[in-house]
Structure formats: C-alpha cells, structure tokens
C-alpha cells in the first residue's frame, strides 16, 4: 500500500486512542472528556491551521501554545538552504571532520519542487548539524559531517545549541513531545561510558543558546566500525533526529586488523534517511515530521505561513534524492551504510538489469564484524538505527558502461529481484503520469525475516550506479574468508552458561502502551515496568560490571501480544552490544540474520529473541529503548543501573577466546579455509516443563523450531538422543509438538504440520527443541 492521507475521522480516532493510552483523557461515547482532547472538527489533515483546541491536544495537554505561527524556532545564525527531490544528482559524501571541533545544532532550509498539495515551491526549515574546526567551517546540512576517530582516542566535541527560545516544557504529565529546541548528543553504537556528563550521557540537556563539551574516551580495544550520532534529549529526540540532525561516526580499523583486500578497499559512507512531509498520523500509526513539530510546540517545518503537508515519503542518500554514483566495473567497494530514519524499515537489494549484475558480501552489522566474514547476502534489512557494512561490486554483462541500482522493496513471494524492482517502478511511473508528486509506497513486509513486523517497508529506488570501465586492471575477483581477532567484550557467548541471577526477561509492550517490563527470570514470575516520563525514573534492575547477562526479548508473557515484542519495536541498547543466541528462522533470506551475530538494535518478524551481553568496564546507567523515536519520546525507554568498580571486565573471556585483547596489540585476523568453525552441531534438547525452545536452546546454538519427523523411527532416535522415555507416542498437528505432555505421553509432529514457534509454551509441557546448526 502507499502512504496516503487518512480520513479526518480516522485521524481523530487514532489521536484519541493514543491520548487514552497515555492517560490524558477518559473515553465517553466515542469522545474524550478532557481539555487535552479534540473534537473531530478541530483536527485537520489538509495543511490548514490548527484551532487552539487541536493545538492543545497535539501538545498532549501542554499549556502555552502561543508561537505556532512564528519563526522563532530557527537558528541565531543565518540558516543554509539546500534543495532536494532533484533526481540523479552526483553522489557525494558528507564532509569529514576530526576532533577537536564544535558541532553546532542549527537549521537548514529544505526546498521541494511544486508538485505537492500546496502547489508551487515549498521551502521550510529543519534542524541540522554544522561544524567548526579551527578555520574550517562546515555549513549545516542533512546529514551532518562524518566524524572519524581511532581506538584509544578521546574526541573532544563542543556541542553549541544555536536554536532559539521559546522552548515549551512538557507540562505536569511529562508525556509526548516538547522542548523541541533543547538538545544533547548521543554517540549511537560506541562502547563508551554513559555517565559523567562529558561522556555519552543522555541525561545532559543543552538549552537554546548554551553549549556543552563532551570528552568521550574510546577504549584502546574498541573494535573498528560504523556508528552514528544524533540528539537524544527525552521528548524531542524524534523531532530533531527525524528532521535531519544526525551524522556518521567511523571508528577506524587499526593497521593490520583486516586482510589487505579489505584494508585497501575504497570506502563510501552511505547515510540513508527519510523526508516524511505528512501532517497526519499515517495508516501505520507513524507521525509525519510536520505533525511531530506541532506536537512538540516547535516553529519549523512551515511553508508560506502554514505547516508543510504533502503525502510523500522520500528516501534520501546522503541528503540526495536517487543520486548517481560512478563506480568501476568489477571493482570491490566497501559501503558503510547507516539507516538514520526514526520510522519505517528498509529491505534493500541490488536491482538487476539485463546489462549488469551486482554482488553484496556482508562484513559487519551495527559496527561489529561478523565472526566469519564476508557472508553472501541478497538483501540488507534495516530498522531505525541499524548499520550495515558490505563489500559490493557490479559488473557489466557486456562492455562498460552500464547501470544498476540499489532498491528498497518488500520481498514478493516467488518474485526475482528484477521483477520486484520492475513492479515498484511501474507503480511509481503510473503515479507520475497522473501528474502527481512522485509518491513512494510503504508496503507490507511480505515474506522473509521481516514478515509480521508492524512497520511498513519503504519502496523506492535509492541509489543509481553508473558503471564504467576500470581505470586499471582489477585482479581481485574473490575475497578471502577471515575472522578478526576480537576484543574481549565481543567474544562468542553462545556456549557460555549464564547463572540464573544474571538472567531476565525484557517485555516490550503493545503499540500504544509505551513502556518496558522486566522480570528477573526468563519465564514465569511477575514482570514490572513503567513509562519513562522523565529522566528521573529509577532503574528496572541493578547489574554488576564485568559480568555476562542473558535477556529474553519478547512481548508480555501470557498475553495475546506475547509474540509481538521486537516485531513492533526495534530494541536498542546503549553502551554494550548484545549477541543474538536464539532467533527463529522465518525463511526468505536466512543469511542476513544469524545466531551468533552482534547488534545494538534489533527488529525481527518473529517478535522474540534471546540475547547475551557483557557489562564491560563502565558503571552507571545503561539505557535501552524503542528506536522508533516517537515511541521513545512517549516513554518507551528504561535503564539498568550498573554498579561495581569502573574498568572491571569479564576475565573468563580469555578462556572462551585466548586471542581476545584489551589493547591495540591484539588486533589482527585469521584466514579461514572452511566456513564451519563457529557452527554448533544440530541437536534436540528438551525444555523444562512449561518453558520454550528459545530458553532451552540459548546455550546450544539457538532454536531452529520444531521440525516434522516423518517416521516413528526418526522420532525414537530423537528420544534416545535426549534420554527421554515416553509412556506412549501419538502423532499430532498440535502446535507444541514434538513434546511430552502431562503424564509422560509424547506427541510427534505430523510431517505436514507447520513448524512450531520457538517461543511457544504451555503449562507442564516439555518441548523437544531442535537447536544449533546455524
């Protein structure tokens, strides 16, 4: 489906639904009894001015709505102007910068051609980063400059907030969106301290006209990788980061950390973002950027005295619309890709044509190298905040030049990538021929690992390749398989048993219940949690530094939403990455999501995952939240409190991996001749009564689901393997099968039955779980 304007009635209904869920009003006959809630005639979806009552609602009850029509939300300095939606401009990378420098939160003017609902050119201001380094000045732009840093360095960044007052407060309820011009800085993905207000401390607030200096200590053992920075001031993160305030961070690989083929590879920083110009809550429940601005009582995203309003969502690459990149035939490039949007997801593949082919090899995810790299993939999946590093090469079928594309589109069952791209472009061309603005679709996820997620997939050509003859003979036709030496905080934890006191369950609530719950055990027990209305809320749990923890990510146990956790909310954790130790394979593309991979942000169609992580070196608050930042601003954020001695680390890491290092002297790699050394042999493991296969397989390579066993002989072999004796055996399509029921009766899954869900559990039932093999 396309993202289109919803009806006024539907918009009011959604607004009221959110308001009721947040406790702002009580339902009464289809309306809300509160000054904070609108009547249908007060809400418009056509770009017109809001009434005072509607403005009050959209501020979630915040008092003081004056200034909506003013321009005082801009920068004290002259804002820059940059156009967009001019197709096919040459690809360019953001400016590069190194410490020390001043990062300025300012504004930039964006302009769009006159194809939208208002007619004529639309220009508006949004927040963006500029920078100053000595005599060098980088103008505000989307994205901001790329920060380069090396392991062991202490980048010094002075954040100057050049935004203006007024900056309306959130009101007594501390809900929703406010303080649109108060900011701070989050270094998303860096393994650094989150306390002491000069580190990556999101509890810091930099008011309009003020500045704050960060001195962020990168450990000498920090792995090289691709990360990014954006504002993280609670209640204004979505309006600022979603509007264009972000940039990439590259932690450079030390010399000798990678094989020469990768070390010498030409690199491209590819920052992907969205322009969502709708003044509505769209059909997926996502706030358009102009509506977020109004809800936060901001003064930007206005054109000709009115809020910007057009139904398009455009995907930008380095701030450009469908740019054209010139690359050489059969040459490998390293793309450092960041999805810097705060909504929707991407499913990216190379758009084949009859004249060219492209190959993608996965190197790293969320700034952490794979245990075995590279890994062939035919698609790349991004939720808000994800990063992906790939090696990519394109070849002309005949003699250069030729062309190819990177495309985002849902996976169509039984459709080739070329057929999928052709279908997307036919739809877009049809809209253009009608004389409309170039619309972009947000499709249901289709098949594959994103099947079942709540967020829609943006469908658009992203990047065009112009493939030319090589400047010199290119003899690199294959890439070696390798494994990097790993810092001790990123050793493989899949076979590491975690004691029960260090186990817990993180429950991500349903779409409009913006909170986390936590239980101190993987299954059972009472989970408790609350909305993080302010940064003064207490921790959900207390942890010890220098230990290993295991967490079960899921929806609320025992509810109808128990499988919805990470299929609704992309889960993001600060300070420490986590390793995926169990994740159900939904088919489609099993190569991108693998048990054993590391992440700091995870969204998956199965809704559940088991993860392990070290609380390495740093004490203080360890934040986690939904990375749909409007959800985070609405309260879907929490934190653990890590105590102990600063600098402590898990010394048993050296027993797991004797080559792991805590300083630069340990970096290096090993060439692999067989890609199997990390695979855990498949096995069947019985769960505990009433538990499930994610729990049973957490130390055995992850759950592979319950597979059909075609014969009684096969089933008896599995029972012998597990040491299980059954009082009787029957064949059934029961969703728990294969399993043992009360009284010792075993049920074997019928060959034609669907695969059982890894998270399925029932009181007293012992699941027979197929683990490992990935």
RAURZI-V777105 format. One record per run of one state. SS is the DSSP state (~ for helix, > for strand, _ for the rest). FROM is the first residue (numbers start at 1). TO is the last residue. If there is no record, write none. Layout:
BEGIN
{{SS;FROM;TO} {SS;FROM;TO}}
END
This chain:
BEGIN
{{_;1;1} {>;2;2} {_;3;7} {~;8;21} {_;22;25} {>;26;28} {_;29;30} {>;31;33} {_;34;39} {~;40;42} {_;43;51} {~;52;58} {_;59;74} {>;75;75} {_;76;79} {>;80;83} {_;84;89} {>;90;90} {_;91;95} {>;96;97} {_;98;100} {>;101;112} {_;113;121} {>;122;133} {_;134;135} {>;136;141} {_;142;145} {>;146;150} {_;151;153} {>;154;161} {_;162;162} {>;163;163} {_;164;182} {>;183;183} {_;184;185} {>;186;188} {_;189;205} {>;206;206} {_;207;210} {>;211;217} {_;218;224} {>;225;230} {_;231;236} {~;237;241} {_;242;245} {>;246;252} {_;253;259} {~;260;263} {_;264;265} {>;266;276} {_;277;280} {>;281;281} {_;282;286} {>;287;287} {_;288;288} {~;289;295} {_;296;301} {>;302;303} {_;304;305} {>;306;307} {_;308;312} {>;313;317} {_;318;319} {>;320;321} {_;322;322} {>;323;328} {_;329;332} {>;333;339} {_;340;344} {>;345;351} {_;352;352} {>;353;353} {_;354;355} {>;356;365} {_;366;367} {>;368;369} {_;370;372} {>;373;373} {_;374;374} {>;375;377} {_;378;379} {>;380;382} {_;383;386} {>;387;396} {_;397;401} {>;402;408} {_;409;410} {>;411;411} {_;412;416} {~;417;433} {_;434;440} {>;441;443} {_;444;445} {>;446;446} {_;447;456} {>;457;468} {_;469;481} {>;482;484} {_;485;486} {>;487;487} {~;488;490} {_;491;499} {~;500;502} {>;503;508} {_;509;515} {>;516;519} {_;520;527} {>;528;528} {_;529;540} {>;541;544} {_;545;547} {>;548;554} {_;555;564} {~;565;568} {_;569;570} {>;571;573} {_;574;577} {>;578;582} {_;583;597} {>;598;599} {_;600;600} {>;601;602} {_;603;608} {>;609;614} {_;615;619} {>;620;626} {_;627;628} {~;629;633} {_;634;636} {>;637;643} {_;644;652} {~;653;656} {_;657;660} {>;661;661} {_;662;663} {~;664;666} {_;667;668} {>;669;671} {_;672;682} {>;683;686} {_;687;692} {~;693;696} {_;697;702} {>;703;703} {_;704;705} {>;706;706} {_;707;711} {~;712;722} {_;723;727} {>;728;732} {_;733;738} {>;739;740} {_;741;741} {~;742;744} {>;745;749} {_;750;755} {>;756;756} {_;757;765} {>;766;771} {_;772;774}}
END
